[in-house]
Amino acid sequence: MQQPPVIKTDQMYRLLRDGKIKEFNTLKDSGQKCDLTGADFRAVTLVGLDADGLDFSNCYFRMSNLRGIDFSKAKLEGASIHGAQISGVKFPKELAPEEIKLSLEHGIRMRYREDPL
Protein backbone atom coordinates (compact mmCIF):
# COMPACT_ATOMS: atom_id res chain seq x y z
CA MET A 1 0.00 0.00 0.00
CA GLN A 2 1.29 3.44 -1.01
CA GLN A 3 2.06 5.81 1.89
CA PRO A 4 0.71 9.38 1.66
CA PRO A 5 3.29 12.11 0.92
CA VAL A 6 5.06 13.48 3.98
CA ILE A 7 6.16 16.97 4.96
CA LYS A 8 9.53 16.13 6.50
CA THR A 9 11.64 17.85 9.13
CA ASP A 10 14.92 17.17 7.29
CA GLN A 11 16.93 20.40 6.92
CA MET A 12 17.65 19.83 3.23
CA TYR A 13 13.99 19.11 2.47
CA ARG A 14 12.98 22.28 4.33
CA LEU A 15 15.33 24.33 2.15
CA LEU A 16 13.56 23.05 -0.97
CA ARG A 17 10.09 23.68 0.50
CA ASP A 18 11.19 27.22 1.40
CA GLY A 19 12.46 27.94 -2.12
CA LYS A 20 16.13 28.06 -1.09
CA ILE A 21 17.32 26.06 -4.09
CA LYS A 22 20.81 27.63 -4.28
CA GLU A 23 21.44 26.86 -0.61
CA PHE A 24 20.27 23.29 -1.14
CA ASN A 25 22.54 22.85 -4.17
CA THR A 26 25.52 24.25 -2.25
CA LEU A 27 24.99 21.86 0.66
CA LYS A 28 24.42 18.94 -1.70
CA ASP A 29 27.65 19.76 -3.57
CA SER A 30 29.52 19.81 -0.25
CA GLY A 31 28.34 16.24 0.47
CA GLN A 32 25.35 16.91 2.72
CA LYS A 33 22.94 13.95 2.57
CA CYS A 34 19.16 14.06 2.72
CA ASP A 35 16.15 11.77 2.62
CA LEU A 36 13.61 13.03 0.10
CA THR A 37 11.79 9.75 -0.53
CA GLY A 38 8.02 9.97 -0.15
CA ALA A 39 8.17 13.74 0.36
CA ASP A 40 5.40 16.21 -0.38
CA PHE A 41 6.49 18.86 -2.90
CA ARG A 42 2.94 20.00 -3.70
CA ALA A 43 2.98 23.45 -5.41
CA VAL A 44 6.71 23.94 -4.68
CA THR A 45 8.96 25.72 -7.18
CA LEU A 46 12.14 23.71 -7.72
CA VAL A 47 13.53 25.57 -10.76
CA GLY A 48 17.34 25.48 -10.69
CA LEU A 49 17.54 22.29 -8.61
CA ASP A 50 20.57 20.04 -9.14
CA ALA A 51 18.71 16.71 -9.03
CA ASP A 52 21.72 14.57 -10.00
CA GLY A 53 21.77 11.44 -7.81
CA LEU A 54 18.74 12.37 -5.69
CA ASP A 55 16.09 9.83 -4.76
CA PHE A 56 12.58 11.22 -5.27
CA SER A 57 10.89 7.79 -5.10
CA ASN A 58 7.21 8.08 -4.20
CA CYS A 59 7.34 11.88 -4.02
CA TYR A 60 4.32 14.06 -4.74
CA PHE A 61 4.91 16.98 -7.15
CA ARG A 62 1.28 18.05 -7.78
CA MET A 63 1.17 21.56 -9.32
CA SER A 64 4.93 22.02 -8.74
CA ASN A 65 7.17 24.09 -10.98
CA LEU A 66 9.82 21.66 -12.24
CA ARG A 67 10.74 23.56 -15.42
CA GLY A 68 14.20 22.84 -16.78
CA ILE A 69 15.25 20.29 -14.15
CA ASP A 70 17.47 17.43 -15.29
CA PHE A 71 16.07 14.37 -13.49
CA SER A 72 17.92 11.96 -15.83
CA LYS A 73 20.23 10.77 -13.02
CA ALA A 74 17.63 10.99 -10.25
CA LYS A 75 15.18 8.33 -9.12
CA LEU A 76 11.50 9.14 -9.78
CA GLU A 77 9.90 5.70 -9.51
CA GLY A 78 6.53 5.97 -7.80
CA ALA A 79 6.48 9.78 -8.00
CA SER A 80 3.44 11.73 -9.18
CA ILE A 81 3.63 14.96 -11.22
CA HIS A 82 -0.08 15.73 -11.61
CA GLY A 83 -0.53 19.23 -13.05
CA ALA A 84 3.15 20.11 -12.66
CA GLN A 85 4.98 22.49 -14.97
CA ILE A 86 7.47 20.26 -16.79
CA SER A 87 8.65 22.34 -19.75
CA GLY A 88 12.29 21.47 -20.45
CA VAL A 89 12.45 18.66 -17.88
CA LYS A 90 14.72 15.74 -18.68
CA PHE A 91 13.30 12.51 -17.24
CA PRO A 92 15.13 9.25 -16.51
CA LYS A 93 15.24 6.91 -19.50
CA GLU A 94 13.52 4.27 -17.35
CA LEU A 95 10.28 6.31 -17.59
CA ALA A 96 8.25 5.72 -20.71
CA PRO A 97 6.63 8.84 -22.21
CA GLU A 98 3.21 7.28 -21.56
CA GLU A 99 3.96 7.01 -17.84
CA ILE A 100 4.95 10.68 -17.71
CA LYS A 101 1.80 11.73 -19.57
CA LEU A 102 -0.51 9.64 -17.38
CA SER A 103 1.10 11.03 -14.25
CA LEU A 104 0.91 14.61 -15.50
CA GLU A 105 -2.73 14.34 -16.59
CA HIS A 106 -4.18 11.87 -14.06
CA GLY A 107 -1.75 11.79 -11.15
CA ILE A 108 -0.76 8.14 -11.43
CA ARG A 109 2.47 7.06 -9.75
CA MET A 110 5.15 6.65 -12.42
CA ARG A 111 6.49 3.13 -12.94
CA TYR A 112 9.90 2.35 -14.39
CA ARG A 113 9.92 0.14 -17.46
CA GLU A 114 11.68 -3.20 -17.22
CA ASP A 115 13.87 -2.69 -20.27
CA PRO A 116 14.87 1.01 -20.65
CA LEU A 117 15.89 2.20 -24.09
C-alpha positions, 0 to 999 in steps of 0.5 A, spaced: 500 500 500 502 506 497 504 511 503 501 518 503 506 524 501 510 526 507 512 533 509 519 532 512 523 535 518 529 534 514 533 540 513 535 539 506 527 538 504 525 544 508 530 548 504 527 546 498 520 547 500 522 554 502 524 555 495 532 556 497 534 552 491 541 555 491 542 553 498 540 546 497 545 545 491 551 548 495 549 543 501 548 537 496 555 539 492 559 539 499 556 532 500 550 533 505 545 527 505 538 528 505 532 523 505 527 526 500 523 519 498 516 519 499 516 527 500 510 532 499 512 537 494 505 540 492 505 546 489 513 547 490 517 551 485 524 547 484 527 551 478 534 550 478 535 544 482 541 540 481 537 533 481 543 529 480 543 522 484 537 524 488 532 519 490 525 522 489 521 515 489 514 516 491 514 523 491 508 528 490 509 533 485 502 536 484 502 543 481 509 544 482 514 548 478 519 543 475 521 547 469 528 545 466 530 540 471 534 534 469 532 528 473 535 523 468 540 521 473 535 521 479 530 516 481 522 518 480 519 511 480 513 511 484 512 519 484 506 523 481 507 529 477 499 531 476 498 538 473 506 540 474 509 544 470 514 540 466 517 544 460 524 542 459 524 537 464 529 531 462 526 525 465 530 518 466 530 513 460 527 508 465 520 512 464 516 511 458 513 517 455 506 514 456 507 514 464 509 521 464 503 523 460 498 519 465 502 522 471 501 529 468 494 528 466 491 523 471 496 523 477 498 516 477 504 514 480 510 513 475 512 506 474 519 504 471 519 500 465 523 493 465 527 494 459 529 502 458 531 504 451 
